[in-house]
Amino acid sequence: MSGAGDPPEGTPEGASGGGEEEYRSVVFDESFVRAARIQEYSARERQDDAAHPVRIRHVLPRGLARQAVALILVIVLAFGFAIYMGVRHPYKARDAAAGEQLHVSVVPLVPDGVVPAVSPTAPFAGTAAAGFGSGLAGLKVPKTIHRVGGYAESEVEAGYDTAAAFLFDSALDPQTVAGGDVRPVLDLLDPSQVEQFKNSLVAPAADGTREVTGWLVRFDPDPAVRVELVGEDQGIRVSGDWTASETGDNRLEIVADHTYVYAIRGSSDTTRSVSLFTVRRKLRFHFDHEELRRHHIEVVQADIVAGPLACSAEVQSYFRPILAGHASPDTVSGADPYDHGRPPGAVCAPLTGATGRPEAAPTTSGPTTSGPTVTGPAVSGPTATAAGPPAARRPASTRSPLLSPQAAPRSPATSRLL
């Protein structure tokens, strides 16, 4: 018969014996009791109307639980601080489509008569460009730099350096000027303007945004009209000035206003005569803190005048200069307010100022022109001669007699425009 503590059927086969034998190896010491998760309230605690007969103790030790709470609190504070800095931080990354577009104005300068030749060995001597510099030195980047608004001196200096690098790569590098590689210019542009620059190269247009000559100074590489640089310093002189300010939207604005003079001659010109081609570029650059750190630039405005060129010259892709000994095939024309195919503004303008040291006009022989002889400032009639237009039309600042456009040979650079 089974004992009082055994099941009616007896102890199952293979099971341990009943009674205290099963728990004999368990030691209920103080550490075991403290480690228990469930703890029964004492008699005094039960008399105090405890809500539950037992209480659940912490799974983790009390010290470790406090460390976990402190760690969670630190993580929450760090996350909140990151959100705050993301909202208030001044160096926010800008979307590539958020940049400004370049707006361009290119005005050809038309010579009044024949383009004079200059010395092949010293093309700039005796001209307005005689005192100009060459290369980066000619750009005259300011040496004394001050803080501008929210931009530190180091950032303003970085802006000047990046702008000077752009000017050199776009107008002073002989490879770029000759219509060659433009990757150095592309590498400096902010990503927001890369697409506009590439579109200008692929499909140039005189619409104020896609003129390649707003980005670069480059001559047509077509062998029929190609020109080459002549003289020391790679045939380029430059001079100008700079200004820096902060815009209303907290951008650093740098304006570079420079005049570039190129000593050129036609590659296929049998006379090998050398003349000067002048370009004035007033470029407006914008930077933010991130662009300054990455040495990227935004070109937002380009005002260009260049000559000698024909008034009807297409200057959106390349410059095709009128060379020494040639004259413009057309005259200065006005702006047509009904022509929406061109942006508002001057179509072309007369080229004034010295373009070189003109050689003496050739003397002409032939029958004497009938009419009264003019002596003194009075003019008896608008008699035109081979030495130039009627005296009444000649500006007082003309330095030497010039052939009239009708009597002068036309440049091969403009023959296709007629």
Buried (B, 14 or more C-beta within 10 A) or exposed (E): EEEEEEEEEEBEEEEEEEEEEEEEEEEEEEEEEEEEEEEEBEEEEEEEEEEEEEEEEEEEEEEEEEEEEEEEEEEEEEEEEEEEEEEEEEEEEBEEEEBBBBBBBBBBBBBBBBBBBBBEEBBBEEBBBEEBBBBBEBBBBBEEBEEBEEBEEEBBBBBBBBBBBBBBBBBBBEEBBBBEEBEBBBEBBBBBBBBBBEEBBEEBBBEBBBBBBBBBBBBBEEEEBBBBBBBEBBBBBBBBEBEBEBEEEEBBBBBBBBBBBBBBBBEEBEEEBBBBBBBBBBBBBBBBBBBBEEBBBBBBBBBBBBBBBBBBBBBBBBBBBBBBBBBBBBEBEEEEEEEEEEBEEEBBBBBEEBBBBBBEBEEEEEEEEEEEEEEEEEBEEEBBBBBBBEBEEBEEEEEBBBBBBEBBEBBBBBEEBE
